[in-house]
Amino acid sequence: MKDGVNGVALGVFIFFFLAVTVMGFLAARWRRPDNEHSLDEWGLGGRSFGTWVTWFLLGGDLYTAYTFVAVPAAIYAAGAAGFFAVPYTILVYPLIFTFLPRLWSVSHKHGYVTTSDFVRGRFGSKGLSLAVAVTGILATMPYIALQLVGIQAVLDVMGVGGGENTNWFVKDLPLLIAFGVLAAYTYSSGLRAPALIAFVKDTLIYIVIAVAIIYIPIKLGGFDEIFKAAGDKYTAAGAGGLVPAQAGQWTYATLALGSALALFMYPHSITATLSSRSREVIRRNTTILPLYSLMLGLLALLGFMAIAAGVKVTNGQLAIPQLFENMFPDWFAGVAFAAIGIGALVPAAIMSIAAANLFTRNIYKDFIKPDATPEHETRVSKLVSLLVKVGALVFVLTMDKTVAINFQLLGGIWILQTFPALVGGLFTRWFHRWALLGGWAVGMLYGTLAAYGVASPTQKHFGGSSKEIPGIGEIGYIGLTAFVLNVVVTVVLTFALRAFKAPDGIDETSPEDYTADAGDPGVEAELPPATAGSAH
């Protein structure tokens, strides 16, 4: 690691950071509506985004700084087992092609802003809706924290705010400034800010990866040398070479499948989806989003390159920023760092908006102030989006970074437990609302306790997300085991409750709502705030 501050890289980083900050504030004027005081406008960008804006927004939302830093870091540390992120993003698109258009249609027909709105409307259960909302907020918090960890990794490598001997305020000042800017433009512009900034972020990331995948191998003597160096390292460490050891194959498969099922349960994924203009936009996006998976596969190879380049870091999260620092000219290292930094700002903004919408709609409006006007809802949501970011910042500044990563694993285990209510509800009304709540509770309890019992070299609890699968004896992803338990409990309880004729909630949706498109009666491409307000 170079001593002192890398002035050229820092200068380039600051230039791009200032550029996206200006864009973030100008975004408030982009497609400005007549009435901006509603969650449809502030939290969903007027539900008016077309194919390209949605593609950049979803890409900016799903492929985060954490992806950019942590996927190659996992490969740097653990070998090919870290590649699970590539097949899971391939698995996810056929899956969402089947259910996202249905969610879009019913949400537009009824003015739903969040997944919990849909669950309450479909099953007539505020309790189930509350469970989905709380799970969504819980799972999102450590995810936002990880975006800030991504920014911090870049700042450390550039020599800004690093150094263990500096006092905490000087050390964390750059992160505090970045956080303040993010909070300000999200507050003023809502979802339009990350939608506009996503264009810059994705363009930068594509440029950096294209250059890295050509330039770095040339400097290291080609891919033969890179794979040989990586293979030698894993073999020496007893990790089984470039291919995962047989014992790790169940872990790999269950982690890929579980992660694929969980990805679009996250509130921020749904927020980006509901902001699009029509069903067709969603369907088109599920066919062109795999382009990002191609990028992710190339990105993962950077982990092997870091080994071949002799990068030595105690914190694996610093491996890729350090690789860029070592291999690129200073000015291009600055571009790469800006791509990671902005890659953190876009999802952090969308995540805080999504969590705020859940709180406002499904906790505040349902349980605290049922007569809240659209203006009042928007005010509350703006404030909560700030509080969520402050919570994430406190998390990053006070806790060990490895804890943040493990909490994110826990977030995946939790959010997967909302799948039966959300995706099941989009296709059938057979599941009983109390059975869904029971299944959710069992899945959450098992998942949390199982993860609590996993130790790692650095901590006694929450040390990882894999454990022996009961009855099979293989090591697998805790989230998927909890999900299977959840479904079994839900099915058994539904049979029991149907036999006892337990009261069903009122379903406010009808079959044709799930296939409605923009232009149909009651479905508008851009929802005026009044429509959203009157749906409740």
C-alpha positions in Angstrom: 0.0 0.0 0.0 1.3 3.4 -1.0 2.1 5.8 1.8 0.2 9.1 2.1 -2.7 10.3 0.0 -3.0 9.5 -3.7 -3.7 13.1 -4.8 -4.4 12.4 -8.5 -6.8 9.5 -7.7 -8.5 11.6 -5.0 -8.9 14.5 -7.3 -10.6 12.4 -10.0 -12.8 10.7 -7.3 -13.9 14.2 -6.0 -14.7 15.4 -9.5 -17.1 12.5 -10.2 -18.5 12.7 -6.7 -19.3 16.4 -7.2 -20.8 15.8 -10.6 -23.3 13.2 -9.3 -24.1 15.4 -6.3 -25.2 18.2 -8.7 -27.1 15.6 -10.7 -28.8 14.4 -7.5 -30.1 17.8 -6.7 -31.1 18.6 -10.3 -33.0 15.4 -10.4 -35.8 17.1 -8.4 -36.6 19.1 -11.6 -36.4 16.1 -14.0 -40.0 15.3 -15.1 -41.3 17.5 -12.4 -44.9 16.6 -11.6 -47.8 19.1 -10.8 -48.0 17.6 -7.3 -44.9 16.2 -5.9 -46.2 15.6 -2.4 -47.1 11.9 -2.6 -45.3 8.7 -2.2 -46.0 7.9 -5.8 -44.0 10.9 -6.8 -41.2 11.0 -4.1 -40.9 7.3 -3.5 -41.7 5.8 -7.0 -40.6 8.6 -9.3 -44.2 9.1 -10.5 -44.3 5.5 -11.7 -43.2 6.8 -15.0 -39.8 5.2 -15.9 -39.4 3.6 -19.3 -37.2 0.6 -20.3 -33.8 2.2 -20.2 -34.3 4.2 -17.0 -35.7 1.1 -15.3 -32.8 -1.0 -16.6 -30.2 1.4 -15.2 -32.1 1.9 -12.0 -32.5 -1.9 -11.4 -28.9 -2.4 -12.4 -27.7 0.4 -10.1 -29.9 -1.1 -7.4 -28.9 -4.8 -7.5 -25.2 -4.5 -8.6 -24.0 -2.4 -5.7 -20.6 -1.3 -4.3 -20.9 -4.4 -2.1 -21.0 -6.5 -5.2 -18.1 -4.7 -6.7 -16.0 -5.1 -3.6 -17.2 -8.3 -1.9 -17.8 -10.8 -4.8 -14.1 -10.6 -6.0 -13.0 -10.4 -2.3 -14.8 -13.7 -1.6 -13.0 -15.3 -4.6 -9.7 -13.7 -3.4 -10.2 -15.4 0.0 -12.1 -18.6 -0.7 -11.6 -19.5 -4.3 -14.4 -20.6 -6.8 -16.9 -20.9 -3.9 -17.2 -17.1 -4.2 -18.6 -17.5 -7.7 -22.1 -18.5 -6.4 -23.1 -14.9 -7.1 -22.9 -15.5 -10.9 -25.3 -18.4 -11.2 -27.7 -16.9 -8.7 -28.1 -13.7 -10.8 -28.7 -16.0 -13.9 -31.3 -18.0 -12.0 -33.2 -14.9 -10.8 -34.4 -13.5 -14.1 -36.6 -16.4 -15.3 -38.0 -16.4 -11.8 -38.9 -12.7 -11.8 -40.3 -12.9 -15.3 -43.1 -15.0 -13.9 -44.2 -12.9 -11.0 -43.0 -9.2 -11.3 -45.4 -8.3 -14.1 -48.3 -9.6 -12.0 -47.1 -7.5 -9.0 -46.7 -4.4 -11.2 -50.3 -4.8 -12.5 -52.1 -5.3 -9.2 -50.0 -2.5 -7.6 -50.9 0.0 -10.3 -54.6 -1.0 -10.2 -54.8 -0.5 -6.4 -52.1 2.2 -5.8 -49.9 -0.1 -3.8 -46.5 1.4 -3.0 -44.9 -1.5 -1.1 -45.0 -5.3 -1.0 -46.8 -5.0 2.4 -49.6 -3.0 0.8 -50.2 -5.9 -1.6 -50.0 -8.5 1.2 -52.6 -6.6 3.3 -54.9 -6.1 0.3 -54.6 -9.7 -0.9 -55.0 -11.4 2.5 -56.9 -8.8 4.5 -54.4 -9.1 7.3 -52.6 -6.1 8.9 -50.6 -8.5 11.0 -49.1 -10.3 8.0 -48.5 -7.0 6.3 -46.7 -5.7 9.5 -44.5 -8.9 9.5 -43.5 -8.3 5.9 -42.8 -4.6 6.5 -40.6 -5.2 9.7 -38.7 -8.0 7.9 -38.0 -5.7 4.9 -36.8 -2.8 7.1 -34.6 -5.2 9.2 -33.0 -6.8 6.2 -32.4 -3.5 4.4 -30.5 -1.7 7.3 -27.3 -3.8 7.2 -27.4 -3.7 3.4 -27.2 0.1 3.5 -24.4 -0.1 6.0 -22.5 -2.3 3.5 -22.7 0.4 0.9 -21.0 2.8 3.3 -18.4 0.1 4.0 -17.7 0.1 0.2 -17.1 3.8 0.2 -14.9 3.5 3.3 -12.8 0.8 1.6 -12.1 3.1 -1.3 -11.2 6.0 0.9 -8.8 3.9 3.0 -6.9 2.7 -0.1 -6.7 6.3 -1.4 -5.1 7.2 2.0 -8.0 9.5 3.1 -9.2 9.0 6.6 -7.1 5.9 7.0 -4.4 5.5 9.7 -5.3 3.9 13.0 -3.7 6.7 15.1 -5.9 9.6 13.8 -8.8 10.5 16.0 -12.2 9.0 14.9 -13.6 12.3 13.6 -10.7 13.0 11.2 -10.7 9.3 10.2 -14.4 9.2 9.4 -14.9 12.8 8.2 -14.9 11.9 4.4 -17.5 9.2 5.0 -19.6 11.7 7.0 -19.4 14.2 4.2 -20.4 11.5 1.6 -23.3 10.4 3.8 -24.5 14.0 4.3 -24.6 14.6 0.6 -26.4 11.4 -0.1 -29.0 12.2 2.6 -29.6 15.7 1.3 -30.3 14.8 -2.3 -32.4 11.8 -1.5 -34.5 14.0 0.8 -35.0 16.6 -1.9 -35.3 14.5 -5.1 -36.6 11.1 -3.9 -36.2 8.2 -6.4 -35.5 10.5 -9.3 -32.0 11.1 -7.8 -30.7 7.5 -7.9 -32.4 7.0 -11.2 -30.5 9.8 -12.9 -27.2 9.0 -11.1 -27.4 5.3 -12.1 -26.6 6.3 -15.7 -23.2 7.6 -14.5 -22.5 4.8 -12.1 -23.2 2.0 -14.6 -21.3 3.7 -17.4 -18.2 4.1 -15.2 -18.5 0.5 -14.0 -18.7 -0.9 -17.5 -15.6 1.2 -18.6 -13.6 0.1 -15.5 -14.4 -3.6 -16.0 -13.7 -3.5 -19.7 -10.3 -1.9 -19.1 -9.5 -4.1 -16.1 -10.2 -7.3 -17.9 -7.9 -6.4 -20.8 -5.2 -4.2 -19.2 -4.5 -6.1 -15.9 -4.0 -9.6 -17.6 -1.6 -8.0 -20.1 0.5 -6.6 -17.2 0.3 -10.0 -15.3 1.4 -12.2 -18.3 -2.1 -13.4 -19.4 -4.9 -15.4 -17.9 -2.8 -18.6 -17.8 -0.5 -17.0 -15.3 -3.4 -15.6 -13.3 -5.2 -18.9 -12.9 -2.0 -20.7 -12.2 -1.1 -18.3 -9.4 -4.7 -18.6 -7.9 -4.6 -22.4 -8.2 -1.3 -22.6 -6.4 -2.5 -20.4 -3.6 -5.7 -22.4 -3.0 -3.9 -25.7 -3.2 -1.3 -24.5 -0.7 -4.1 -23.3 1.6 -5.9 -26.7 1.4 -8.9 -25.1 -0.3 -9.0 -27.7 -3.1 -7.6 -25.7 -6.0 -9.8 -23.6 -8.4 -12.9 -25.9 -8.1 -14.8 -26.1 -4.8 -14.1 -29.2 -2.7 -16.8 -31.8 -2.8 -17.9 -31.0 0.7 -18.7 -27.4 -0.4 -20.9 -28.3 -3.3 -24.2 -28.4 -1.4 -23.3 -25.1 0.2 -22.6 -23.6 -3.2 -25.9 -24.8 -4.8 -28.2 -23.9 -1.9 -26.5 -20.5 -1.5 -27.1 -19.7 -5.2 -30.7 -20.9 -5.2 -31.6 -19.3 -1.8 -30.0 -16.0 -2.9 -31.9 -16.0 -6.2 -35.2 -16.5 -4.4 -34.4 -13.7 -1.9 -33.1 -11.0 -4.3 -36.4 -9.6 -5.4 -38.0 -9.9 -2.0 -35.8 -7.0 -0.9 -37.9 -3.7 -0.7 -35.4 -1.8 -2.9 -35.8 -4.3 -5.8 -39.6 -3.9 -5.7 -39.4 -0.1 -5.4 -37.3 0.1 -8.6 -39.8 -2.3 -10.3 -42.9 -0.4 -9.3 -41.5 2.9 -10.6 -41.7 1.6 -14.2 -44.3 2.7 -16.7 -45.9 -0.6 -17.8 -45.9 -4.4 -17.6 -43.9 -4.5 -20.9 -41.1 -2.4 -19.3 -40.8 -5.1 -16.6 -40.8 -8.0 -19.1 -38.2 -6.3 -21.3 -36.0 -5.7 -18.3 -36.0 -9.3 -17.2 -34.6 -10.2 -20.6 -31.9 -7.5 -20.8 -30.8 -7.4 -17.1 -28.7 -10.6 -17.6 -26.1 -8.3 -19.3 -25.2 -7.4 -15.8 -24.5 -11.0 -15.0 -22.0 -11.2 -17.7 -20.3 -8.1 -16.2 -20.4 -9.8 -12.8 -18.7 -12.9 -14.1 -15.8 -10.7 -15.4 -15.8 -8.8 -12.2 -15.4 -12.0 -10.2 -12.2 -12.7 -12.0 -10.6 -9.6 -10.4 -10.3 -11.8 -7.3 -7.9 -14.1 -9.1 -6.1 -11.1 -10.5 -5.5 -9.7 -7.0 -3.8 -13.0 -6.1 -1.6 -13.0 -9.2 -0.7 -9.4 -8.6 0.5 -10.2 -5.1 -2.0 -8.0 -3.3 -1.7 -8.6 0.5 -4.4 -7.2 2.7 -5.7 -8.2 6.1 -9.2 -7.1 5.3 -10.4 -8.9 2.1 -12.7 -6.0 1.3 -9.7 -3.9 0.4 -8.3 -6.4 -2.1 -9.9 -5.0 -5.2 -9.5 -1.3 -4.5 -5.8 -2.1 -3.7 -5.5 -4.0 -7.0 -6.7 -0.9 -8.8 -4.3 1.3 -6.9 -1.3 -1.0 -7.7 -2.1 -1.8 -11.3 -3.7 1.3 -12.8 -2.2 4.8 -13.5 -3.3 7.2 -10.7 -5.9 9.0 -12.8 -7.6 5.8 -13.9 -7.5 4.4 -10.3 -9.5 7.6 -9.5 -12.1 6.6 -12.1 -12.3 3.1 -10.7 -12.7 4.4 -7.1 -15.4 6.8 -8.3 -17.3 3.9 -9.9 -17.2 2.0 -6.6 -18.1 5.1 -4.5 -21.0 6.1 -6.8 -21.9 2.4 -7.0 -22.6 2.7 -3.2 -24.6 5.9 -3.4 -27.3 4.7 -5.9 -28.4 1.6 -4.0 -28.1 3.3 -0.6 -30.5 6.0 -1.8 -33.0 3.4 -3.2 -32.8 1.2 -0.1 -33.4 4.1 2.3 -36.4 5.2 0.2 -37.8 1.6 0.2 -37.4 1.2 3.9 -39.0 4.6 4.5 -42.0 3.7 2.3 -42.5 0.5 4.2 -42.5 2.3 7.6 -44.8 5.1 6.4 -47.4 3.0 4.6 -47.4 -0.2 6.7 -46.5 0.9 10.2 -47.3 4.6 10.5 -50.4 4.8 8.4 -51.8 1.3 9.3 -51.2 1.6 13.1 -50.5 5.2 14.1 -52.3 7.6 11.9 -54.8 6.0 9.5 -56.0 9.3 8.2 -52.6 10.5 7.0 -52.9 12.5 3.8 -50.5 11.9 0.8 -48.6 15.1 1.8 -48.3 13.9 5.4 -47.1 10.4 4.2 -44.4 12.0 2.1 -43.2 14.2 4.9 -42.9 11.2 7.2 -41.2 9.0 4.6 -38.6 11.7 3.9 -37.7 11.9 7.6 -37.6 8.2 8.0 -35.3 7.9 5.0 -32.9 10.1 6.9 -33.2 8.1 10.1 -32.6 4.8 8.2 -29.3 6.3 6.8 -28.2 7.6 10.2 -28.9 4.1 11.6 -26.7 2.6 8.9 -24.0 5.1 9.5 -23.9 4.4 13.3 -23.7 0.7 12.4 -20.6 1.3 10.2 -18.9 3.6 12.6 -19.4 1.6 15.8 -19.2 -2.1 14.6 -16.5 -4.3 13.2 -16.8 -4.4 9.4 -17.0 -8.3 9.3 -20.1 -7.9 11.5 -21.8 -5.8 8.8 -21.1 -8.5 6.2 -22.5 -11.2 8.4 -25.6 -9.1 9.2 -26.2 -8.8 5.5 -26.2 -12.6 5.3 -28.7 -12.6 8.1 -30.8 -10.1 6.1 -30.9 -12.6 3.2 -32.1 -15.3 5.5 -34.9 -13.1 6.9 -36.1 -11.6 3.6 -36.5 -15.0 2.1 -39.2 -15.8 4.7 -41.5 -13.2 3.0 -41.5 -15.2 -0.3 -44.6 -17.4 0.5 -46.8 -14.4 1.3 -45.7 -12.3 -1.6 -45.1 -14.7 -4.5 -47.6 -17.2 -3.2 -50.2 -14.4 -2.9 -49.6 -13.3 -6.5 -50.7 -16.7 -7.8 -53.1 -18.2 -5.3 -55.4 -17.3 -2.4 -55.2 -20.9 -1.0 -52.7 -20.1 1.8 -54.5 -19.0 4.9 -53.3 -15.6 6.3 -52.6 -17.1 9.8 -50.8 -20.0 8.3 -48.5 -17.6 6.4 -47.8 -15.7 9.6 -47.0 -19.0 11.4 -44.7 -20.1 8.6 -43.0 -16.8 8.6 -42.4 -16.9 12.4 -41.0 -20.4 12.3 -38.7 -19.5 9.3 -37.5 -16.3 11.1 -36.9 -18.1 14.4 -35.0 -21.1 12.9 -33.0 -18.9 10.5 -31.9 -16.5 13.3 -31.0 -19.2 15.8 -29.2 -21.3 13.3 -27.1 -18.3 12.1 -26.5 -17.3 15.8 -24.9 -20.7 16.3 -22.4 -20.4 13.5 -18.9 -19.4 14.6 -16.0 -18.0 12.5 -12.3 -17.3 13.3 -13.2 -13.7 14.1 -16.5 -14.1 16.1 -18.5 -16.6 18.2 -21.9 -15.9 16.7 -23.3 -15.0 13.2 -20.0 -16.1 11.7 -21.5 -17.3 8.4 -24.7 -18.4 6.7 -24.2 -22.1 6.2 -25.0 -25.0 8.5 -25.8 -28.7 8.4 -29.2 -29.3 6.8 -31.4 -31.4 9.2 -32.1 -34.8 7.8 -29.6 -34.6 4.9 -26.4 -34.1 6.8 -24.9 -31.9 4.2 -23.8 -28.3 4.8 -26.2 -25.9 3.2 -27.5 -22.3 3.2 -29.5 -21.6 6.4 -31.9 -19.3 4.5 -33.1 -22.0 2.2 -33.5 -24.6 5.0 -35.6 -22.0 6.9 -37.6 -21.3 3.7 -38.4 -25.0 3.3 -39.5 -25.2 6.9 -41.6 -22.0 6.4 -43.4 -23.5 3.4 -44.1 -26.9 5.2 -45.5 -25.1 8.3 -47.6 -22.8 6.1 -49.1 -25.7 4.1 -49.9 -27.9 7.2 -51.4 -24.9 9.1 -53.5 -24.0 6.0 -55.0 -27.5 5.8 -55.8 -27.3 9.6 -57.2 -23.8 9.5 -59.4 -24.6 6.4 -60.6 -27.8 8.2 -61.7 -25.7 11.2 -63.2 -23.0 8.8 -61.0 -20.2 10.4 -62.2 -16.8 9.0 -60.4 -15.7 5.8 -59.5 -12.1 5.4 -61.1 -10.0 2.7 -59.3 -10.0 -0.7 -59.6 -6.6 -2.3 -58.1 -7.7 -5.6 -59.7 -9.6 -8.5 -58.2 -12.0 -11.0 -58.1 -9.5 -13.9 -56.1 -7.0 -11.7 -53.0 -9.3 -12.1 -52.9 -8.9 -15.9 -53.9 -5.3 -16.2 -51.6 -3.0 -18.2 -51.2 0.7 -18.7 -54.1 2.0 -20.7 -56.6 -0.5 -19.2 -59.5 1.0 -17.2 -58.2 2.2 -13.8 -54.5 1.7 -14.8 -52.6 4.8 -15.8 -49.0 4.9 -17.0 -48.3 7.8 -14.6 -50.5 7.7 -11.5 -51.8 11.1 -10.3 -51.4 11.3 -6.5 -55.2 11.4 -6.0 -55.5 7.9 -7.4 -53.0 6.5 -5.0 -54.6 8.2 -2.1 -58.1 7.0 -2.9 -57.2 3.4 -3.2 -57.0 3.0 0.5 
